[in-house]
Amino acid sequence: MSDRSAFIIPKGVSLEPDSQGICIEFEDDIIIQAPVGMPIKKLHSRSGTIRIEIALDVEEISAPNGSIILLEDTTCTQCTGVSVESQGTLKAQEVTLTGSMQGFSDFSCNTLNIQGSLNIQGDSTIHDIHVDGSARFEGSLITKKSFFGADLHVQGHCSASVLTAQGNIRIHGNIDAESLLSDKSKITCEQEVRLKLLRAKDIILKGKENNITAIQAHDYVSISEGSLNSDVLVAPKVDLHPNTVGKIMIVDVQSPLGPHSIKGCLSPEDIAPLLPNPTLFIQQRGILIDDVKGSNIEEPSKKESDISNEFNEEDKLEEPPESTFEIVSDEEPMSVEKKEDVQDHTESDIDSSKTEDIKQNNEPSNVAPQEEEFESPSVVEKTEQEAIFAQAASENTWQKSFEEELSGIIEEANQKIYEQTEVEPAVEIIEETQENFHEENITPLSEYYAQNDTSEDPEPPLLDAARIVIPSPIDEESDSDIDSDDLEMLPMRNIPTLAESKGNLYDSLKKQTDKIIADYGTEAPSSLIQMRSLIEAEEYPTLRMEIKAIWSQVLRHHQKKNTRIPGLVTMAFNEINKLLN
């Protein structure tokens, strides 16, 4: 035979024409070096390797006992084999391998199932991932649901719905996902984090901005300098950078947090009297409830849940509270929450110098808890994590800002901590505009708090005077002093009565306003200038409607500057409020 190249069709080759192309099946290796002049529908090697050296669009590539080597861009519906090595871009609907995969360019796939390891040099877009071994993505990763049996490393940005690994997870770029889980290993995030649930054995956050609804670490959490906003943080040990700022509602730790600048940080015990269902609140956010020391404080019931659902529908039509404090006149009717708030602090306000009054506040209440009036079965029947998220996937938590959701509860918790421990409140809420996750599966806090309206406990009696509740800003350098005038809430009845006639109302209001503005000097808030203008114009009905908003602006002014409200200003505002009412 001549030495020239020959076209050889070996024994065992099957060439089957099809309306969509030719199907090639062979026992051993299949090598495609050039176009065959017609579309190829299927390549199947029963025991050999498939090597494709041209750009190819094929329906199926199958080498169940061999490897698949792709030197150019390839598009296929299904790819099955022991391993895949792709030099060009690979687009596939389904890839199933008993071994490993190495990709040197971009990779796009709907379903990826690999028993070995995965290494992709380019960007990856994969809807569902199941990799039993380790995975490394040198580019970005976009996925819906992913599981990795070993370590996961993402060099670029990561976007996912549910991402779970049994090994260590390290994300070098930004991550935006619903949940990032590694209960047996460590999770490290180098850049910005936007998550609904972050749970691992150890957690390290190094980015400048972290918005995470719930954080749980079985060993410890380390947070570098930056901002952190969260509903729940649960960990035995938390290492916070002193300059870390943000807001956390509930913090459950076994060791002190140390110095930090984060607002909130109430323990489960502190929040229990204020939140009807703290256990459900925490569990709905994906926290493993057995790890929470306050999980047995309050157990939801079926009847309570039914009542809550009725109020939830009504809450959607109502606007959130405007401010974290209220000025209540003597003649204005008070809601149940206001009555309870006023009654809780009455004895300590009558004589702040008597420490016996403070001790009396620590005694347990004679009013029976609301839960005793209901049946005991728990609302939550699903225990698996996915069931919890499925249960909660009905509403958007982040439609309201963090401050609108939590300001009322945080303010009330501050005062309870102050009375019981004789220290300054450690929580302030400053209203800010903040966009967070597009979440759809966590019940808003305002809907839990609406359950308080269903209480059948006897209403506390109205007090004969109103008050202004003044939360004090954080002052880490000064010692707590419960006798300080700046910390006291001033009852209206302790202020000398001003029996002013209507003709002298202008002079009295002007005098008190001038005192306030003079105390600030050139740094008087603009709201005080507005108040003086209303008084000079004798627009008393307008001033009566706006006095609470003016006080809110003064409070916010001091919160931003981290300073106390002068006692003279507080006294003058009480005088003005009494004159107007």
C-alpha positions as CSV (number, residue, x, y, z in Angstrom):
1,M,0.0,0.0,0.0
2,S,1.1,3.6,-0.7
3,D,2.6,5.7,2.0
4,R,0.1,8.5,1.3
5,S,-2.6,9.2,3.8
6,A,-5.5,7.0,3.5
7,F,-9.1,7.2,4.5
8,I,-9.7,4.3,6.8
9,I,-13.0,3.2,8.3
10,P,-12.0,0.7,10.9
11,K,-14.0,-2.2,12.1
12,G,-16.6,-1.4,14.6
13,V,-17.4,2.1,13.4
14,S,-21.0,3.1,13.2
15,L,-22.1,6.0,10.9
16,E,-25.8,6.7,11.1
17,P,-27.3,9.5,9.2
18,D,-29.9,11.6,10.9
19,S,-32.1,14.6,10.0
20,Q,-30.1,16.7,12.3
21,G,-26.6,15.3,11.4
22,I,-24.5,12.3,11.6
23,C,-24.0,10.0,14.6
24,I,-20.5,8.5,15.1
25,E,-20.0,5.6,17.5
26,F,-16.8,3.7,17.9
27,E,-15.3,1.2,20.4
28,D,-12.0,3.1,20.8
29,D,-10.8,6.7,20.5
30,I,-12.6,9.2,18.3
31,I,-10.5,12.2,17.0
32,I,-12.2,15.0,15.0
33,Q,-9.5,17.1,13.3
34,A,-11.5,18.8,10.5
35,P,-15.1,19.4,9.5
36,V,-16.8,16.5,7.9
37,G,-19.0,18.5,5.6
38,M,-22.2,17.9,7.5
39,P,-23.5,18.5,11.0
40,I,-22.5,16.0,13.7
41,K,-25.3,15.1,16.1
42,K,-23.6,12.6,18.4
43,L,-20.2,11.3,19.3
44,H,-20.0,8.2,21.4
45,S,-16.8,6.2,22.3
46,R,-17.7,3.1,24.3
47,S,-14.2,2.6,25.9
48,G,-11.9,5.3,24.5
49,T,-11.2,9.0,24.5
50,I,-12.9,11.7,22.4
51,R,-10.7,14.5,21.1
52,I,-12.2,17.4,19.2
53,E,-9.8,19.8,17.5
54,I,-12.4,22.1,15.8
55,A,-15.2,24.4,16.9
56,L,-18.2,22.1,17.1
57,D,-21.9,22.3,17.9
58,V,-23.1,18.9,18.8
59,E,-26.0,17.4,20.7
60,E,-24.2,14.7,22.7
61,I,-20.6,13.9,23.5
62,S,-20.3,10.6,25.4
63,A,-17.1,8.8,26.6
64,P,-18.3,6.8,29.7
65,N,-14.9,5.1,30.1
66,G,-12.6,7.8,28.8
67,S,-11.8,11.5,28.8
68,I,-13.1,14.3,26.6
69,I,-10.6,16.9,25.2
70,L,-12.0,20.0,23.6
71,L,-9.4,22.3,21.9
72,E,-11.8,24.9,20.5
73,D,-15.2,26.5,21.4
74,T,-17.8,23.8,21.9
75,T,-21.5,23.8,22.4
76,C,-23.4,20.6,23.4
77,T,-26.6,19.6,25.0
78,Q,-25.2,16.7,27.0
79,C,-21.6,15.8,27.9
80,T,-20.8,12.6,29.7
81,G,-17.5,11.0,30.5
82,V,-14.8,10.4,33.1
83,S,-13.2,13.8,32.7
84,V,-13.3,17.0,30.6
85,E,-10.5,19.3,29.5
86,S,-11.7,22.4,27.7
87,Q,-9.3,24.8,26.0
88,G,-12.0,27.0,24.5
89,T,-15.4,28.2,25.7
90,L,-17.7,25.4,26.7
91,K,-21.5,25.8,26.7
92,A,-23.6,22.8,27.8
93,Q,-27.0,22.0,29.1
94,E,-25.8,19.1,31.3
95,V,-22.3,17.8,32.2
96,T,-21.9,14.6,34.1
97,L,-18.4,13.3,35.0
98,T,-17.1,10.5,37.2
99,G,-13.8,12.3,37.4
100,S,-12.6,15.9,37.3
101,M,-13.0,18.9,35.0
102,Q,-10.4,21.5,33.9
103,G,-11.6,24.5,32.0
104,F,-9.2,27.2,30.6
105,S,-11.9,29.6,29.4
106,D,-15.5,30.6,30.2
107,F,-17.9,27.9,31.1
108,S,-21.7,28.0,30.9
109,C,-23.9,25.1,32.0
110,N,-27.4,24.4,33.4
111,T,-26.6,21.3,35.4
112,L,-23.1,20.2,36.5
113,N,-22.5,16.9,38.4
114,I,-18.9,16.0,39.1
115,Q,-17.6,13.3,41.4
116,G,-14.1,14.7,41.3
117,S,-12.7,18.2,41.4
118,L,-13.4,21.3,39.4
119,N,-11.1,24.1,38.1
120,I,-12.3,26.8,35.8
121,Q,-10.0,29.6,34.7
122,G,-12.6,31.8,33.2
123,D,-16.0,33.1,34.2
124,S,-18.7,30.6,35.1
125,T,-22.4,30.6,34.9
126,I,-23.9,27.4,36.2
127,H,-27.5,27.0,37.4
128,D,-27.1,23.9,39.6
129,I,-23.8,22.6,40.8
130,H,-22.9,19.4,42.6
131,V,-19.2,18.7,43.0
132,D,-18.1,16.0,45.5
133,G,-14.5,17.3,45.5
134,S,-13.0,20.7,45.7
135,A,-13.7,23.6,43.3
136,R,-11.8,26.6,42.2
137,F,-13.1,29.5,40.1
138,E,-10.5,31.9,38.9
139,G,-13.1,34.2,37.5
140,S,-16.6,35.1,38.6
141,L,-19.3,32.6,39.6
142,I,-23.0,33.0,39.0
143,T,-25.1,30.1,40.3
144,K,-28.5,29.3,41.7
145,K,-27.9,26.3,43.9
146,S,-24.5,24.8,44.6
147,F,-23.0,22.1,46.7
148,F,-19.3,21.3,47.1
149,G,-18.0,18.3,49.1
150,A,-14.7,20.0,49.8
151,D,-13.1,23.4,49.6
152,L,-14.5,26.2,47.5
153,H,-12.3,29.1,46.2
154,V,-13.8,32.0,44.1
155,Q,-11.3,34.5,43.0
156,G,-13.8,36.9,41.4
157,H,-17.3,38.0,42.4
158,C,-19.9,35.5,43.4
159,S,-23.7,35.6,42.9
160,A,-25.8,32.7,44.2
161,S,-29.0,31.7,45.8
162,V,-27.9,28.8,48.1
163,L,-24.2,28.0,48.3
164,T,-23.0,25.1,50.5
165,A,-19.7,23.5,51.1
166,Q,-18.3,20.9,53.5
167,G,-14.8,22.4,53.3
168,N,-13.5,25.9,53.6
169,I,-15.0,28.7,51.5
170,R,-13.0,31.7,50.4
171,I,-14.6,34.5,48.3
172,H,-12.1,37.1,47.1
173,G,-14.6,39.3,45.3
174,N,-18.0,40.6,46.3
175,I,-20.7,38.1,47.2
176,D,-24.4,38.6,46.8
177,A,-26.5,35.5,47.8
178,E,-29.3,34.3,50.0
179,S,-27.3,31.8,52.0
180,L,-23.6,30.8,52.4
181,L,-23.1,27.7,54.5
182,S,-20.2,25.7,55.8
183,D,-21.2,24.3,59.2
184,K,-18.0,22.2,59.5
185,S,-15.4,24.6,58.2
186,K,-14.4,28.2,57.8
187,I,-15.8,31.0,55.5
188,T,-13.7,33.9,54.6
189,C,-15.1,36.9,52.6
190,E,-12.6,39.5,51.4
191,Q,-14.9,42.1,50.0
192,E,-18.4,43.4,50.2
193,V,-21.0,40.9,51.5
194,R,-24.8,40.9,50.9
195,L,-26.4,37.8,52.4
196,K,-29.5,36.6,54.0
197,L,-27.8,33.9,56.0
198,L,-24.1,33.3,56.8
199,R,-23.5,30.2,58.8
200,A,-20.2,28.3,59.4
201,K,-17.9,26.9,62.1
202,D,-15.7,30.0,61.8
203,I,-16.4,33.2,59.9
204,I,-14.0,35.9,58.9
205,L,-15.3,39.2,57.3
206,K,-12.6,41.5,55.8
207,G,-14.8,43.7,53.6
208,K,-15.7,47.3,54.2
209,E,-19.5,46.7,53.9
210,N,-21.4,43.7,55.2
211,N,-25.2,43.5,55.0
212,I,-26.2,40.1,56.4
213,T,-29.6,39.3,57.9
214,A,-28.4,36.5,60.1
215,I,-24.9,35.4,61.1
216,Q,-24.1,32.2,63.0
217,A,-20.7,30.7,63.8
218,H,-20.3,27.6,65.9
219,D,-16.8,28.7,67.1
220,Y,-16.0,32.3,66.4
221,V,-16.6,35.4,64.2
222,S,-13.9,37.9,63.2
223,I,-15.0,41.2,61.7
224,S,-12.5,43.7,60.3
225,E,-13.0,47.5,60.3
226,G,-16.0,48.4,58.2
227,S,-19.8,48.4,58.6
228,L,-22.1,45.5,59.6
229,N,-25.9,45.5,59.5
230,S,-27.7,42.4,60.7
231,D,-30.8,41.2,62.5
232,V,-29.1,38.4,64.4
233,L,-25.5,37.5,65.3
234,V,-25.0,34.2,67.2
235,A,-21.5,32.9,68.1
236,P,-19.6,31.8,71.2
237,K,-16.9,34.3,70.5
238,V,-16.9,37.5,68.4
239,D,-13.9,39.6,67.6
240,L,-15.0,43.1,66.4
241,H,-12.7,45.8,65.2
242,P,-13.2,48.8,67.5
243,N,-14.1,51.0,64.5
244,T,-16.7,48.7,63.1
245,V,-20.0,50.5,62.8
246,G,-23.5,49.5,61.8
247,K,-26.6,47.9,63.5
248,I,-27.3,44.5,65.0
249,M,-30.6,43.8,66.7
250,I,-29.9,40.6,68.6
251,V,-26.4,39.4,69.7
252,D,-26.0,36.0,71.4
253,V,-22.4,35.5,72.5
254,Q,-20.7,33.8,75.4
255,S,-17.9,36.3,75.8
256,P,-18.0,40.1,75.8
257,L,-17.9,41.9,72.4
258,G,-15.3,44.4,73.5
259,P,-15.3,48.1,72.3
260,H,-17.1,48.7,69.1
261,S,-19.4,51.3,67.5
262,I,-22.3,49.1,66.4
263,K,-25.8,50.1,67.4
264,G,-28.3,47.7,69.0
265,C,-26.6,44.4,70.2
266,L,-29.4,43.3,72.5
267,S,-29.3,39.8,74.0
268,P,-32.2,37.3,73.5
269,E,-33.1,37.9,77.2
270,D,-33.3,41.6,76.6
271,I,-35.5,41.4,73.5
272,A,-37.8,38.7,74.9
273,P,-40.2,41.1,76.7
274,L,-40.4,43.3,73.6
275,L,-40.7,40.7,70.8
276,P,-43.7,38.4,71.0
277,N,-41.9,35.5,69.3
278,P,-38.2,35.8,69.5
279,T,-37.7,32.1,68.8
280,L,-39.6,32.2,65.6
281,F,-38.0,35.5,64.7
282,I,-34.5,33.9,65.0
283,Q,-35.5,30.6,63.4
284,Q,-37.0,32.1,60.3
285,R,-33.7,33.7,59.6
286,G,-31.9,30.3,59.4
287,I,-30.3,30.2,62.8
288,L,-30.0,26.8,64.3
289,I,-32.1,27.3,67.3
290,D,-30.4,24.8,69.6
291,D,-27.3,27.1,69.7
292,V,-29.3,30.1,71.0
293,K,-29.3,30.4,74.8
294,G,-32.5,32.5,74.8
295,S,-34.4,30.0,72.5
296,N,-36.6,28.8,75.4
297,I,-37.7,32.2,76.6
298,E,-40.9,32.4,74.6
299,E,-42.5,29.7,72.5
300,P,-45.1,30.6,69.8
301,S,-48.5,29.0,69.8
302,K,-50.9,28.2,67.0
303,K,-53.6,30.6,68.4
304,E,-51.0,33.3,68.7
305,S,-49.8,32.8,65.2
306,D,-53.4,33.0,63.8
307,I,-54.0,36.3,65.6
308,S,-50.6,37.6,64.3
309,N,-51.5,36.8,60.7
310,E,-54.7,38.9,61.0
311,F,-52.7,41.8,62.2
312,N,-50.0,41.3,59.6
313,E,-52.6,41.9,56.9
314,E,-53.6,45.2,58.6
315,D,-50.0,46.3,59.1
316,K,-49.3,46.2,55.3
317,L,-51.8,49.2,55.0
318,E,-50.2,51.2,57.8
319,E,-47.1,53.3,57.7
320,P,-44.2,52.7,60.1
321,P,-43.6,55.0,63.2
322,E,-42.1,58.4,62.4
323,S,-39.8,58.7,65.4
324,T,-38.0,56.7,68.2
325,F,-39.6,58.9,70.9
326,E,-42.9,60.5,71.5
327,I,-44.2,63.6,73.3
328,V,-47.5,62.7,74.9
329,S,-49.8,65.5,76.2
330,D,-52.0,65.1,79.3
331,E,-55.2,65.1,77.3
332,E,-54.1,62.9,74.5
333,P,-55.3,59.3,74.6
334,M,-52.5,56.8,74.9
335,S,-52.2,53.4,73.2
336,V,-51.5,50.2,75.1
337,E,-47.8,50.3,74.2
338,K,-47.5,53.9,75.4
339,K,-49.3,53.2,78.7
340,E,-47.0,50.3,79.4
341,D,-43.9,52.4,78.5
342,V,-45.0,55.2,80.8
343,Q,-46.0,52.9,83.7
344,D,-42.7,50.9,83.4
345,H,-40.7,54.1,84.3
346,T,-43.0,55.9,86.8
347,E,-41.4,54.8,90.1
348,S,-37.9,55.6,89.0
349,D,-38.9,59.0,87.7
350,I,-40.6,60.1,91.0
351,D,-37.4,60.0,93.0
352,S,-34.3,59.2,90.9
353,S,-32.0,59.4,93.9
354,K,-33.6,56.5,95.7
355,T,-32.0,53.3,94.5
356,E,-34.7,51.2,96.1
357,D,-37.0,52.3,93.2
358,I,-34.6,50.9,90.7
359,K,-34.4,47.6,92.6
360,Q,-38.2,47.4,92.5
361,N,-38.1,47.5,88.8
362,N,-36.0,44.4,88.7
363,E,-38.7,42.4,90.5
364,P,-40.7,40.1,88.2
365,S,-44.0,41.5,86.9
366,N,-47.3,40.3,88.4
367,V,-48.9,40.2,85.0
368,A,-48.9,36.8,83.5
369,P,-47.2,36.4,80.1
370,Q,-49.3,36.5,77.1
371,E,-48.4,33.0,76.0
372,E,-50.1,31.4,79.0
373,E,-53.5,32.4,77.6
374,F,-52.9,30.4,74.4
375,E,-52.3,26.7,73.5
376,S,-48.8,25.3,73.6
377,P,-48.2,23.6,70.2
378,S,-45.4,25.3,68.2
379,V,-46.1,27.1,65.0
380,V,-42.9,25.8,63.3
381,E,-43.3,22.2,62.1
382,K,-40.5,22.1,59.6
383,T,-37.0,21.6,61.0
384,E,-34.9,21.4,57.9
385,Q,-33.2,24.6,56.8
386,E,-34.8,24.6,53.3
387,A,-38.3,24.2,54.9
388,I,-37.7,27.2,57.1
389,F,-36.9,29.4,54.1
390,A,-39.8,28.0,52.2
391,Q,-42.1,28.9,55.1
392,A,-40.8,32.4,55.2
393,A,-40.8,33.1,51.4
394,S,-43.8,35.3,51.3
395,E,-42.8,38.9,52.1
396,N,-40.1,41.4,51.5
397,T,-38.3,42.4,54.7
398,W,-36.2,45.2,53.2
399,Q,-39.1,47.2,51.9
400,K,-38.8,49.2,55.2
401,S,-35.5,50.5,56.5
402,F,-33.8,48.9,59.5
403,E,-34.6,52.0,61.6
404,E,-38.3,52.0,60.7
405,E,-38.5,48.3,61.7
406,L,-36.6,48.4,64.9
407,S,-36.5,51.9,66.3
408,G,-39.4,51.5,68.7
409,I,-38.3,48.2,70.1
410,I,-34.7,49.2,70.5
411,E,-35.7,52.4,72.3
412,E,-37.8,50.5,74.8
413,A,-35.1,47.9,75.3
414,N,-32.6,50.7,76.1
415,Q,-34.6,52.0,78.9
416,K,-35.3,48.5,80.4
417,I,-31.5,47.8,80.4
418,Y,-30.8,51.2,82.0
419,E,-33.3,50.6,84.9
420,Q,-32.2,47.0,85.6
421,T,-28.4,47.5,85.4
422,E,-28.0,51.1,86.4
423,V,-25.9,52.0,83.4
424,E,-26.4,54.2,80.4
425,P,-28.3,52.9,77.5
426,A,-26.0,51.4,74.9
427,V,-28.3,51.7,71.9
428,E,-29.2,54.6,69.6
429,I,-30.9,54.5,66.3
430,I,-30.1,57.2,63.7
431,E,-32.3,57.3,60.7
432,E,-30.5,56.7,57.5
433,T,-31.5,55.7,54.0
434,Q,-30.2,52.3,53.2
435,E,-30.9,49.8,50.5
436,N,-30.5,46.2,51.4
437,F,-31.3,42.8,49.9
438,H,-34.2,42.0,47.7
439,E,-35.5,39.5,50.2
440,E,-38.8,37.8,49.9
441,N,-38.9,35.3,52.7
442,I,-38.6,36.9,56.1
443,T,-41.5,38.2,58.1
444,P,-41.0,41.9,59.0
445,L,-40.4,42.7,62.6
446,S,-43.3,45.1,62.7
447,E,-45.7,42.2,62.0
448,Y,-44.4,40.3,65.1
449,Y,-44.7,43.5,67.2
450,A,-48.4,43.8,66.1
451,Q,-49.1,40.8,68.3
452,N,-48.8,42.9,71.4
453,D,-52.2,44.4,70.5
454,T,-53.9,41.0,71.0
455,S,-52.9,40.8,74.7
456,E,-55.8,40.3,77.1
457,D,-53.9,41.6,80.1
458,P,-55.6,44.4,82.1
459,E,-54.6,47.8,80.8
460,P,-52.4,49.8,83.2
461,P,-54.0,53.0,84.5
462,L,-53.3,56.3,82.8
463,L,-50.8,58.5,84.6
464,D,-51.7,62.1,85.5
465,A,-48.8,63.5,83.5
466,A,-47.0,63.0,80.2
467,R,-43.3,62.8,79.7
468,I,-40.5,63.2,77.1
469,V,-38.4,60.1,76.8
470,I,-34.8,61.1,76.2
471,P,-32.3,58.3,75.1
472,S,-28.8,59.3,75.8
473,P,-26.0,58.8,73.2
474,I,-23.1,56.5,73.8
475,D,-20.2,57.9,75.7
476,E,-17.6,55.3,76.1
477,E,-15.1,57.5,77.9
478,S,-17.4,58.6,80.8
479,D,-18.6,56.5,83.7
480,S,-22.3,55.7,84.1
481,D,-24.1,58.0,86.5
482,I,-27.8,57.2,87.1
483,D,-28.1,60.4,89.1
484,S,-27.2,62.6,86.2
485,D,-29.9,65.1,85.1
486,D,-29.0,64.4,81.5
487,L,-30.0,60.7,81.9
488,E,-33.3,61.2,83.7
489,M,-36.6,61.1,82.0
490,L,-38.5,64.1,83.2
491,P,-42.2,63.7,84.2
492,M,-44.4,66.6,83.4
493,R,-45.7,66.8,86.9
494,N,-42.2,67.5,88.3
495,I,-42.1,70.7,86.3
496,P,-43.4,73.8,88.1
497,T,-46.9,74.7,86.9
498,L,-47.1,77.8,84.6
499,A,-50.6,79.2,85.0
500,E,-50.2,81.5,82.1
501,S,-53.1,83.3,80.5
502,K,-53.6,83.2,76.8
503,G,-52.4,86.7,76.5
504,N,-49.0,85.8,78.1
505,L,-48.7,82.6,76.0
506,Y,-46.5,84.3,73.4
507,D,-44.1,85.7,76.0
508,S,-43.8,82.4,77.8
509,L,-43.1,80.4,74.6
510,K,-40.7,83.0,73.3
511,K,-38.8,83.0,76.6
512,Q,-38.4,79.2,76.6
513,T,-37.4,79.1,72.9
514,D,-34.8,81.9,73.4
515,K,-33.3,79.8,76.3
516,I,-32.9,76.8,74.0
517,I,-31.4,78.7,71.1
518,A,-29.1,80.6,73.4
519,D,-27.8,77.4,74.8
520,Y,-26.8,76.2,71.3
521,G,-25.3,79.5,70.2
522,T,-24.4,79.5,66.5
523,E,-24.8,75.7,66.2
524,A,-28.6,75.7,66.8
525,P,-30.4,73.0,64.7
526,S,-32.6,74.4,61.9
527,S,-35.7,72.9,63.5
528,L,-35.3,75.3,66.5
529,I,-35.2,78.3,64.1
530,Q,-38.4,77.0,62.6
531,M,-40.0,76.7,66.0
532,R,-39.1,80.3,66.9
533,S,-40.6,81.5,63.6
534,L,-43.9,79.7,64.3
535,I,-44.0,81.3,67.8
536,E,-43.3,84.7,66.4
537,A,-46.1,84.3,63.9
538,E,-48.3,83.0,66.7
539,E,-49.1,79.9,64.7
540,Y,-49.8,77.8,67.8
541,P,-51.9,75.0,66.2
542,T,-49.2,74.4,63.7
543,L,-46.5,74.4,66.4
544,R,-48.6,71.9,68.5
545,M,-48.6,69.6,65.5
546,E,-44.9,70.0,64.7
547,I,-43.4,70.0,68.2
548,K,-42.7,66.2,68.1
549,A,-41.0,66.5,64.7
550,I,-38.9,69.4,66.0
551,W,-37.9,67.4,69.0
552,S,-36.9,64.5,66.7
553,Q,-34.6,66.8,64.8
554,V,-33.0,68.0,68.0
555,L,-32.5,64.4,69.1
556,R,-31.0,63.4,65.8
557,H,-28.7,66.4,65.9
558,H,-27.2,65.1,69.2
559,Q,-27.0,61.5,68.0
560,K,-25.0,62.5,65.0
561,K,-22.6,64.5,67.1
562,N,-22.6,61.8,69.8
563,T,-23.3,64.4,72.5
564,R,-25.8,64.7,75.4
565,I,-28.9,66.9,75.3
566,P,-28.4,69.7,77.8
567,G,-30.7,69.6,80.8
568,L,-31.7,73.2,80.2
569,V,-32.9,72.3,76.7
570,T,-34.9,69.3,78.0
571,M,-36.6,71.4,80.7
572,A,-37.5,74.2,78.2
573,F,-39.0,71.7,75.8
574,N,-41.1,70.3,78.6
575,E,-42.3,73.8,79.4
576,I,-43.2,74.5,75.8
577,N,-45.0,71.2,75.4
578,K,-47.1,71.9,78.6
579,L,-47.9,75.5,77.4
580,L,-49.2,74.2,74.1
581,N,-51.3,71.5,75.7
